[in-house]
Amino acid sequence: MQTTDIKQVAHRLIEDLSENATWDDLMYKIYVRQVIEAGLEDSRTGRTVDVKEVRAKFGLSK
């Protein structure tokens, strides 16, 4: 993501906060956005694991 894109996204995150938002609310929104961006990048670059593999590794059923 470009620096200007980050600034625009940050402005939108702040604008979308409620009037009584806390610093924790803002930090949570930033964290969620960062995790989503990282996941999308992993997906784009093929750093994924098939759900069947994950289920087998952890002994989970369907």
mmCIF file of the N, C-alpha and C atoms, coordinates in Angstrom:
data_MODEL
# 
_entry.id   MODEL 
# 
loop_
_atom_site.group_PDB 
_atom_site.id 
_atom_site.type_symbol 
_atom_site.label_atom_id 
_atom_site.label_alt_id 
_atom_site.label_comp_id 
_atom_site.label_asym_id 
_atom_site.label_entity_id 
_atom_site.label_seq_id 
_atom_site.pdbx_PDB_ins_code 
_atom_site.Cartn_x 
_atom_site.Cartn_y 
_atom_site.Cartn_z 
_atom_site.occupancy 
_atom_site.B_iso_or_equiv 
_atom_site.pdbx_formal_charge 
_atom_site.auth_seq_id 
_atom_site.auth_comp_id 
_atom_site.auth_asym_id 
_atom_site.auth_atom_id 
_atom_site.pdbx_PDB_model_num 
ATOM 1   N N  . MET A 1 1  ? 0.853   -1.181  0.000  1.00 0.00 ? 1  MET A N  1 
ATOM 2   C CA . MET A 1 1  ? 0.000   0.000   0.000  1.00 0.00 ? 1  MET A CA 1 
ATOM 3   C C  . MET A 1 1  ? 0.890   1.233   0.000  1.00 0.00 ? 1  MET A C  1 
ATOM 4   N N  . GLN A 1 2  ? 0.566   2.183   -0.830 1.00 0.00 ? 2  GLN A N  1 
ATOM 5   C CA . GLN A 1 2  ? 1.325   3.423   -0.931 1.00 0.00 ? 2  GLN A CA 1 
ATOM 6   C C  . GLN A 1 2  ? 1.127   4.273   0.323  1.00 0.00 ? 2  GLN A C  1 
ATOM 7   N N  . THR A 1 3  ? 2.100   5.131   0.619  1.00 0.00 ? 3  THR A N  1 
ATOM 8   C CA . THR A 1 3  ? 2.015   6.010   1.788  1.00 0.00 ? 3  THR A CA 1 
ATOM 9   C C  . THR A 1 3  ? 0.767   6.879   1.726  1.00 0.00 ? 3  THR A C  1 
ATOM 10  N N  . THR A 1 4  ? 0.475   7.438   0.557  1.00 0.00 ? 4  THR A N  1 
ATOM 11  C CA . THR A 1 4  ? -0.711  8.286   0.453  1.00 0.00 ? 4  THR A CA 1 
ATOM 12  C C  . THR A 1 4  ? -1.977  7.463   0.678  1.00 0.00 ? 4  THR A C  1 
ATOM 13  N N  . ASP A 1 5  ? -1.965  6.208   0.222  1.00 0.00 ? 5  ASP A N  1 
ATOM 14  C CA . ASP A 1 5  ? -3.112  5.343   0.475  1.00 0.00 ? 5  ASP A CA 1 
ATOM 15  C C  . ASP A 1 5  ? -3.294  5.123   1.970  1.00 0.00 ? 5  ASP A C  1 
ATOM 16  N N  . ILE A 1 6  ? -2.181  4.911   2.678  1.00 0.00 ? 6  ILE A N  1 
ATOM 17  C CA . ILE A 1 6  ? -2.252  4.687   4.124  1.00 0.00 ? 6  ILE A CA 1 
ATOM 18  C C  . ILE A 1 6  ? -2.843  5.913   4.811  1.00 0.00 ? 6  ILE A C  1 
ATOM 19  N N  . LYS A 1 7  ? -2.410  7.088   4.388  1.00 0.00 ? 7  LYS A N  1 
ATOM 20  C CA . LYS A 1 7  ? -2.943  8.311   4.987  1.00 0.00 ? 7  LYS A CA 1 
ATOM 21  C C  . LYS A 1 7  ? -4.446  8.427   4.734  1.00 0.00 ? 7  LYS A C  1 
ATOM 22  N N  . GLN A 1 8  ? -4.853  8.133   3.513  1.00 0.00 ? 8  GLN A N  1 
ATOM 23  C CA . GLN A 1 8  ? -6.280  8.213   3.187  1.00 0.00 ? 8  GLN A CA 1 
ATOM 24  C C  . GLN A 1 8  ? -7.083  7.203   3.997  1.00 0.00 ? 8  GLN A C  1 
ATOM 25  N N  . VAL A 1 9  ? -6.562  5.990   4.106  1.00 0.00 ? 9  VAL A N  1 
ATOM 26  C CA . VAL A 1 9  ? -7.256  4.956   4.887  1.00 0.00 ? 9  VAL A CA 1 
ATOM 27  C C  . VAL A 1 9  ? -7.324  5.374   6.348  1.00 0.00 ? 9  VAL A C  1 
ATOM 28  N N  . ALA A 1 10 ? -6.227  5.905   6.883  1.00 0.00 ? 10 ALA A N  1 
ATOM 29  C CA . ALA A 1 10 ? -6.210  6.346   8.278  1.00 0.00 ? 10 ALA A CA 1 
ATOM 30  C C  . ALA A 1 10 ? -7.235  7.447   8.515  1.00 0.00 ? 10 ALA A C  1 
ATOM 31  N N  . HIS A 1 11 ? -7.330  8.380   7.582  1.00 0.00 ? 11 HIS A N  1 
ATOM 32  C CA . HIS A 1 11 ? -8.328  9.443   7.706  1.00 0.00 ? 11 HIS A CA 1 
ATOM 33  C C  . HIS A 1 11 ? -9.740  8.857   7.720  1.00 0.00 ? 11 HIS A C  1 
ATOM 34  N N  . ARG A 1 12 ? -9.993  7.887   6.836  1.00 0.00 ? 12 ARG A N  1 
ATOM 35  C CA . ARG A 1 12 ? -11.323 7.268   6.806  1.00 0.00 ? 12 ARG A CA 1 
ATOM 36  C C  . ARG A 1 12 ? -11.623 6.520   8.101  1.00 0.00 ? 12 ARG A C  1 
ATOM 37  N N  . LEU A 1 13 ? -10.614 5.809   8.636  1.00 0.00 ? 13 LEU A N  1 
ATOM 38  C CA . LEU A 1 13 ? -10.810 5.094   9.892  1.00 0.00 ? 13 LEU A CA 1 
ATOM 39  C C  . LEU A 1 13 ? -11.189 6.069   11.003 1.00 0.00 ? 13 LEU A C  1 
ATOM 40  N N  . ILE A 1 14 ? -10.497 7.191   11.046 1.00 0.00 ? 14 ILE A N  1 
ATOM 41  C CA . ILE A 1 14 ? -10.773 8.198   12.080 1.00 0.00 ? 14 ILE A CA 1 
ATOM 42  C C  . ILE A 1 14 ? -12.156 8.814   11.876 1.00 0.00 ? 14 ILE A C  1 
ATOM 43  N N  . GLU A 1 15 ? -12.489 9.139   10.639 1.00 0.00 ? 15 GLU A N  1 
ATOM 44  C CA . GLU A 1 15 ? -13.793 9.743   10.350 1.00 0.00 ? 15 GLU A CA 1 
ATOM 45  C C  . GLU A 1 15 ? -14.941 8.801   10.696 1.00 0.00 ? 15 GLU A C  1 
ATOM 46  N N  . ASP A 1 16 ? -14.716 7.488   10.564 1.00 0.00 ? 16 ASP A N  1 
ATOM 47  C CA . ASP A 1 16 ? -15.772 6.510   10.840 1.00 0.00 ? 16 ASP A CA 1 
ATOM 48  C C  . ASP A 1 16 ? -15.960 6.218   12.325 1.00 0.00 ? 16 ASP A C  1 
ATOM 49  N N  . LEU A 1 17 ? -15.042 6.694   13.165 1.00 0.00 ? 17 LEU A N  1 
ATOM 50  C CA . LEU A 1 17 ? -15.183 6.465   14.606 1.00 0.00 ? 17 LEU A CA 1 
ATOM 51  C C  . LEU A 1 17 ? -16.347 7.286   15.161 1.00 0.00 ? 17 LEU A C  1 
ATOM 52  N N  . SER A 1 18 ? -16.955 6.752   16.187 1.00 0.00 ? 18 SER A N  1 
ATOM 53  C CA . SER A 1 18 ? -18.022 7.507   16.850 1.00 0.00 ? 18 SER A CA 1 
ATOM 54  C C  . SER A 1 18 ? -17.416 8.680   17.616 1.00 0.00 ? 18 SER A C  1 
ATOM 55  N N  . GLU A 1 19 ? -18.242 9.625   17.965 1.00 0.00 ? 19 GLU A N  1 
ATOM 56  C CA . GLU A 1 19 ? -17.767 10.823  18.669 1.00 0.00 ? 19 GLU A CA 1 
ATOM 57  C C  . GLU A 1 19 ? -17.168 10.510  20.036 1.00 0.00 ? 19 GLU A C  1 
ATOM 58  N N  . ASN A 1 20 ? -17.601 9.416   20.641 1.00 0.00 ? 20 ASN A N  1 
ATOM 59  C CA . ASN A 1 20 ? -17.094 9.062   21.975 1.00 0.00 ? 20 ASN A CA 1 
ATOM 60  C C  . ASN A 1 20 ? -16.065 7.928   21.914 1.00 0.00 ? 20 ASN A C  1 
ATOM 61  N N  . ALA A 1 21 ? -15.414 7.753   20.757 1.00 0.00 ? 21 ALA A N  1 
ATOM 62  C CA . ALA A 1 21 ? -14.414 6.697   20.590 1.00 0.00 ? 21 ALA A CA 1 
ATOM 63  C C  . ALA A 1 21 ? -13.203 6.955   21.475 1.00 0.00 ? 21 ALA A C  1 
ATOM 64  N N  . THR A 1 22 ? -12.559 5.864   21.850 1.00 0.00 ? 22 THR A N  1 
ATOM 65  C CA . THR A 1 22 ? -11.358 5.951   22.680 1.00 0.00 ? 22 THR A CA 1 
ATOM 66  C C  . THR A 1 22 ? -10.131 5.663   21.817 1.00 0.00 ? 22 THR A C  1 
ATOM 67  N N  . TRP A 1 23 ? -8.961  5.897   22.417 1.00 0.00 ? 23 TRP A N  1 
ATOM 68  C CA . TRP A 1 23 ? -7.724  5.528   21.724 1.00 0.00 ? 23 TRP A CA 1 
ATOM 69  C C  . TRP A 1 23 ? -7.714  4.028   21.438 1.00 0.00 ? 23 TRP A C  1 
ATOM 70  N N  . ASP A 1 24 ? -8.232  3.242   22.375 1.00 0.00 ? 24 ASP A N  1 
ATOM 71  C CA . ASP A 1 24 ? -8.290  1.789   22.168 1.00 0.00 ? 24 ASP A CA 1 
ATOM 72  C C  . ASP A 1 24 ? -9.151  1.437   20.962 1.00 0.00 ? 24 ASP A C  1 
ATOM 73  N N  . ASP A 1 25 ? -10.258 2.150   20.782 1.00 0.00 ? 25 ASP A N  1 
ATOM 74  C CA . ASP A 1 25 ? -11.115 1.916   19.614 1.00 0.00 ? 25 ASP A CA 1 
ATOM 75  C C  . ASP A 1 25 ? -10.341 2.171   18.321 1.00 0.00 ? 25 ASP A C  1 
ATOM 76  N N  . LEU A 1 26 ? -9.607  3.269   18.292 1.00 0.00 ? 26 LEU A N  1 
ATOM 77  C CA . LEU A 1 26 ? -8.819  3.604   17.112 1.00 0.00 ? 26 LEU A CA 1 
ATOM 78  C C  . LEU A 1 26 ? -7.731  2.563   16.873 1.00 0.00 ? 26 LEU A C  1 
ATOM 79  N N  . MET A 1 27 ? -7.026  2.185   17.919 1.00 0.00 ? 27 MET A N  1 
ATOM 80  C CA . MET A 1 27 ? -5.956  1.202   17.780 1.00 0.00 ? 27 MET A CA 1 
ATOM 81  C C  . MET A 1 27 ? -6.499  -0.144  17.300 1.00 0.00 ? 27 MET A C  1 
ATOM 82  N N  . TYR A 1 28 ? -7.684  -0.522  17.783 1.00 0.00 ? 28 TYR A N  1 
ATOM 83  C CA . TYR A 1 28 ? -8.292  -1.778  17.343 1.00 0.00 ? 28 TYR A CA 1 
ATOM 84  C C  . TYR A 1 28 ? -8.602  -1.719  15.846 1.00 0.00 ? 28 TYR A C  1 
ATOM 85  N N  . LYS A 1 29 ? -9.176  -0.617  15.390 1.00 0.00 ? 29 LYS A N  1 
ATOM 86  C CA . LYS A 1 29 ? -9.490  -0.470  13.964 1.00 0.00 ? 29 LYS A CA 1 
ATOM 87  C C  . LYS A 1 29 ? -8.222  -0.545  13.115 1.00 0.00 ? 29 LYS A C  1 
ATOM 88  N N  . ILE A 1 30 ? -7.159  0.100   13.569 1.00 0.00 ? 30 ILE A N  1 
ATOM 89  C CA . ILE A 1 30 ? -5.895  0.057   12.840 1.00 0.00 ? 30 ILE A CA 1 
ATOM 90  C C  . ILE A 1 30 ? -5.356  -1.371  12.819 1.00 0.00 ? 30 ILE A C  1 
ATOM 91  N N  . TYR A 1 31 ? -5.412  -2.051  13.949 1.00 0.00 ? 31 TYR A N  1 
ATOM 92  C CA . TYR A 1 31 ? -4.933  -3.432  14.041 1.00 0.00 ? 31 TYR A CA 1 
ATOM 93  C C  . TYR A 1 31 ? -5.703  -4.340  13.087 1.00 0.00 ? 31 TYR A C  1 
ATOM 94  N N  . VAL A 1 32 ? -7.022  -4.240  13.095 1.00 0.00 ? 32 VAL A N  1 
ATOM 95  C CA . VAL A 1 32 ? -7.844  -5.082  12.219 1.00 0.00 ? 32 VAL A CA 1 
ATOM 96  C C  . VAL A 1 32 ? -7.498  -4.811  10.760 1.00 0.00 ? 32 VAL A C  1 
ATOM 97  N N  . ARG A 1 33 ? -7.363  -3.561  10.404 1.00 0.00 ? 33 ARG A N  1 
ATOM 98  C CA . ARG A 1 33 ? -7.025  -3.213  9.025  1.00 0.00 ? 33 ARG A CA 1 
ATOM 99  C C  . ARG A 1 33 ? -5.669  -3.796  8.634  1.00 0.00 ? 33 ARG A C  1 
ATOM 100 N N  . GLN A 1 34 ? -4.700  -3.696  9.550  1.00 0.00 ? 34 GLN A N  1 
ATOM 101 C CA . GLN A 1 34 ? -3.359  -4.209  9.284  1.00 0.00 ? 34 GLN A CA 1 
ATOM 102 C C  . GLN A 1 34 ? -3.383  -5.727  9.103  1.00 0.00 ? 34 GLN A C  1 
ATOM 103 N N  . VAL A 1 35 ? -4.133  -6.433  9.928  1.00 0.00 ? 35 VAL A N  1 
ATOM 104 C CA . VAL A 1 35 ? -4.229  -7.890  9.817  1.00 0.00 ? 35 VAL A CA 1 
ATOM 105 C C  . VAL A 1 35 ? -4.889  -8.288  8.491  1.00 0.00 ? 35 VAL A C  1 
ATOM 106 N N  . ILE A 1 36 ? -5.919  -7.573  8.098  1.00 0.00 ? 36 ILE A N  1 
ATOM 107 C CA . ILE A 1 36 ? -6.588  -7.856  6.822  1.00 0.00 ? 36 ILE A CA 1 
ATOM 108 C C  . ILE A 1 36 ? -5.627  -7.635  5.663  1.00 0.00 ? 36 ILE A C  1 
ATOM 109 N N  . GLU A 1 37 ? -4.904  -6.518  5.685  1.00 0.00 ? 37 GLU A N  1 
ATOM 110 C CA . GLU A 1 37 ? -3.941  -6.229  4.617  1.00 0.00 ? 37 GLU A CA 1 
ATOM 111 C C  . GLU A 1 37 ? -2.876  -7.325  4.538  1.00 0.00 ? 37 GLU A C  1 
ATOM 112 N N  . ALA A 1 38 ? -2.382  -7.772  5.691  1.00 0.00 ? 38 ALA A N  1 
ATOM 113 C CA . ALA A 1 38 ? -1.363  -8.826  5.710  1.00 0.00 ? 38 ALA A CA 1 
ATOM 114 C C  . ALA A 1 38 ? -1.922  -10.128 5.148  1.00 0.00 ? 38 ALA A C  1 
ATOM 115 N N  . GLY A 1 39 ? -3.162  -10.456 5.497  1.00 0.00 ? 39 GLY A N  1 
ATOM 116 C CA . GLY A 1 39 ? -3.789  -11.663 4.977  1.00 0.00 ? 39 GLY A CA 1 
ATOM 117 C C  . GLY A 1 39 ? -3.992  -11.616 3.476  1.00 0.00 ? 39 GLY A C  1 
ATOM 118 N N  . LEU A 1 40 ? -4.402  -10.475 2.980  1.00 0.00 ? 40 LEU A N  1 
ATOM 119 C CA . LEU A 1 40 ? -4.569  -10.320 1.534  1.00 0.00 ? 40 LEU A CA 1 
ATOM 120 C C  . LEU A 1 40 ? -3.236  -10.460 0.806  1.00 0.00 ? 40 LEU A C  1 
ATOM 121 N N  . GLU A 1 41 ? -2.186  -9.892  1.383  1.00 0.00 ? 41 GLU A N  1 
ATOM 122 C CA . GLU A 1 41 ? -0.860  -10.013 0.779  1.00 0.00 ? 41 GLU A CA 1 
ATOM 123 C C  . GLU A 1 41 ? -0.398  -11.473 0.788  1.00 0.00 ? 41 GLU A C  1 
ATOM 124 N N  . ASP A 1 42 ? -0.629  -12.175 1.883  1.00 0.00 ? 42 ASP A N  1 
ATOM 125 C CA . ASP A 1 42 ? -0.292  -13.603 1.940  1.00 0.00 ? 42 ASP A CA 1 
ATOM 126 C C  . ASP A 1 42 ? -1.029  -14.365 0.851  1.00 0.00 ? 42 ASP A C  1 
ATOM 127 N N  . SER A 1 43 ? -2.287  -14.062 0.680  1.00 0.00 ? 43 SER A N  1 
ATOM 128 C CA . SER A 1 43 ? -3.088  -14.736 -0.340 1.00 0.00 ? 43 SER A CA 1 
ATOM 129 C C  . SER A 1 43 ? -2.552  -14.447 -1.740 1.00 0.00 ? 43 SER A C  1 
ATOM 130 N N  . ARG A 1 44 ? -2.221  -13.178 -2.000 1.00 0.00 ? 44 ARG A N  1 
ATOM 131 C CA . ARG A 1 44 ? -1.688  -12.789 -3.310 1.00 0.00 ? 44 ARG A CA 1 
ATOM 132 C C  . ARG A 1 44 ? -0.380  -13.504 -3.637 1.00 0.00 ? 44 ARG A C  1 
ATOM 133 N N  . THR A 1 45 ? 0.441   -13.742 -2.627 1.00 0.00 ? 45 THR A N  1 
ATOM 134 C CA . THR A 1 45 ? 1.754   -14.337 -2.858 1.00 0.00 ? 45 THR A CA 1 
ATOM 135 C C  . THR A 1 45 ? 1.763   -15.850 -2.670 1.00 0.00 ? 45 THR A C  1 
ATOM 136 N N  . GLY A 1 46 ? 0.583   -16.425 -2.428 1.00 0.00 ? 46 GLY A N  1 
ATOM 137 C CA . GLY A 1 46 ? 0.494   -17.878 -2.327 1.00 0.00 ? 46 GLY A CA 1 
ATOM 138 C C  . GLY A 1 46 ? 0.896   -18.457 -0.986 1.00 0.00 ? 46 GLY A C  1 
ATOM 139 N N  . ARG A 1 47 ? 1.010   -17.623 0.041  1.00 0.00 ? 47 ARG A N  1 
ATOM 140 C CA . ARG A 1 47 ? 1.350   -18.114 1.380  1.00 0.00 ? 47 ARG A CA 1 
ATOM 141 C C  . ARG A 1 47 ? 0.073   -18.506 2.112  1.00 0.00 ? 47 ARG A C  1 
ATOM 142 N N  . THR A 1 48 ? -0.538  -19.590 1.636  1.00 0.00 ? 48 THR A N  1 
ATOM 143 C CA . THR A 1 48 ? -1.773  -20.067 2.240  1.00 0.00 ? 48 THR A CA 1 
ATOM 144 C C  . THR A 1 48 ? -1.662  -21.560 2.501  1.00 0.00 ? 48 THR A C  1 
ATOM 145 N N  . VAL A 1 49 ? -2.541  -22.057 3.344  1.00 0.00 ? 49 VAL A N  1 
ATOM 146 C CA . VAL A 1 49 ? -2.610  -23.473 3.658  1.00 0.00 ? 49 VAL A CA 1 
ATOM 147 C C  . VAL A 1 49 ? -4.051  -23.912 3.448  1.00 0.00 ? 49 VAL A C  1 
ATOM 148 N N  . ASP A 1 50 ? -4.225  -25.018 2.778  1.00 0.00 ? 50 ASP A N  1 
ATOM 149 C CA . ASP A 1 50 ? -5.563  -25.543 2.529  1.00 0.00 ? 50 ASP A CA 1 
ATOM 150 C C  . ASP A 1 50 ? -6.244  -25.883 3.852  1.00 0.00 ? 50 ASP A C  1 
ATOM 151 N N  . VAL A 1 51 ? -7.528  -25.599 3.940  1.00 0.00 ? 51 VAL A N  1 
ATOM 152 C CA . VAL A 1 51 ? -8.274  -25.826 5.174  1.00 0.00 ? 51 VAL A CA 1 
ATOM 153 C C  . VAL A 1 51 ? -8.241  -27.303 5.579  1.00 0.00 ? 51 VAL A C  1 
ATOM 154 N N  . LYS A 1 52 ? -8.188  -28.207 4.624  1.00 0.00 ? 52 LYS A N  1 
ATOM 155 C CA . LYS A 1 52 ? -8.110  -29.642 4.953  1.00 0.00 ? 52 LYS A CA 1 
ATOM 156 C C  . LYS A 1 52 ? -6.820  -29.951 5.711  1.00 0.00 ? 52 LYS A C  1 
ATOM 157 N N  . GLU A 1 53 ? -5.731  -29.303 5.311  1.00 0.00 ? 53 GLU A N  1 
ATOM 158 C CA . GLU A 1 53 ? -4.450  -29.481 6.004  1.00 0.00 ? 53 GLU A CA 1 
ATOM 159 C C  . GLU A 1 53 ? -4.534  -28.980 7.442  1.00 0.00 ? 53 GLU A C  1 
ATOM 160 N N  . VAL A 1 54 ? -5.138  -27.834 7.618  1.00 0.00 ? 54 VAL A N  1 
ATOM 161 C CA . VAL A 1 54 ? -5.263  -27.243 8.953  1.00 0.00 ? 54 VAL A CA 1 
ATOM 162 C C  . VAL A 1 54 ? -6.120  -28.142 9.837  1.00 0.00 ? 54 VAL A C  1 
ATOM 163 N N  . ARG A 1 55 ? -7.242  -28.607 9.302  1.00 0.00 ? 55 ARG A N  1 
ATOM 164 C CA . ARG A 1 55 ? -8.115  -29.495 10.072 1.00 0.00 ? 55 ARG A CA 1 
ATOM 165 C C  . ARG A 1 55 ? -7.388  -30.761 10.477 1.00 0.00 ? 55 ARG A C  1 
ATOM 166 N N  . ALA A 1 56 ? -6.637  -31.348 9.556  1.00 0.00 ? 56 ALA A N  1 
ATOM 167 C CA . ALA A 1 56 ? -5.904  -32.581 9.849  1.00 0.00 ? 56 ALA A CA 1 
ATOM 168 C C  . ALA A 1 56 ? -4.835  -32.321 10.918 1.00 0.00 ? 56 ALA A C  1 
ATOM 169 N N  . LYS A 1 57 ? -4.129  -31.211 10.797 1.00 0.00 ? 57 LYS A N  1 
ATOM 170 C CA . LYS A 1 57 ? -3.058  -30.879 11.746 1.00 0.00 ? 57 LYS A CA 1 
ATOM 171 C C  . LYS A 1 57 ? -3.596  -30.743 13.169 1.00 0.00 ? 57 LYS A C  1 
ATOM 172 N N  . PHE A 1 58 ? -4.772  -30.158 13.312 1.00 0.00 ? 58 PHE A N  1 
ATOM 173 C CA . PHE A 1 58 ? -5.337  -29.914 14.629 1.00 0.00 ? 58 PHE A CA 1 
ATOM 174 C C  . PHE A 1 58 ? -6.397  -30.924 15.034 1.00 0.00 ? 58 PHE A C  1 
ATOM 175 N N  . GLY A 1 59 ? -6.589  -31.952 14.218 1.00 0.00 ? 59 GLY A N  1 
ATOM 176 C CA . GLY A 1 59 ? -7.550  -33.007 14.545 1.00 0.00 ? 59 GLY A CA 1 
ATOM 177 C C  . GLY A 1 59 ? -8.992  -32.535 14.558 1.00 0.00 ? 59 GLY A C  1 
ATOM 178 N N  . LEU A 1 60 ? -9.321  -31.622 13.671 1.00 0.00 ? 60 LEU A N  1 
ATOM 179 C CA . LEU A 1 60 ? -10.675 -31.084 13.611 1.00 0.00 ? 60 LEU A CA 1 
ATOM 180 C C  . LEU A 1 60 ? -11.493 -31.812 12.549 1.00 0.00 ? 60 LEU A C  1 
ATOM 181 N N  . SER A 1 61 ? -12.770 -31.951 12.806 1.00 0.00 ? 61 SER A N  1 
ATOM 182 C CA . SER A 1 61 ? -13.651 -32.553 11.812 1.00 0.00 ? 61 SER A CA 1 
ATOM 183 C C  . SER A 1 61 ? -14.248 -31.455 10.940 1.00 0.00 ? 61 SER A C  1 
ATOM 184 N N  . LYS A 1 62 ? -14.983 -31.880 9.929  1.00 0.00 ? 62 LYS A N  1 
ATOM 185 C CA . LYS A 1 62 ? -15.600 -30.912 9.007  1.00 0.00 ? 62 LYS A CA 1 
ATOM 186 C C  . LYS A 1 62 ? -16.564 -30.051 9.679  1.00 0.00 ? 62 LYS A C  1 
# 
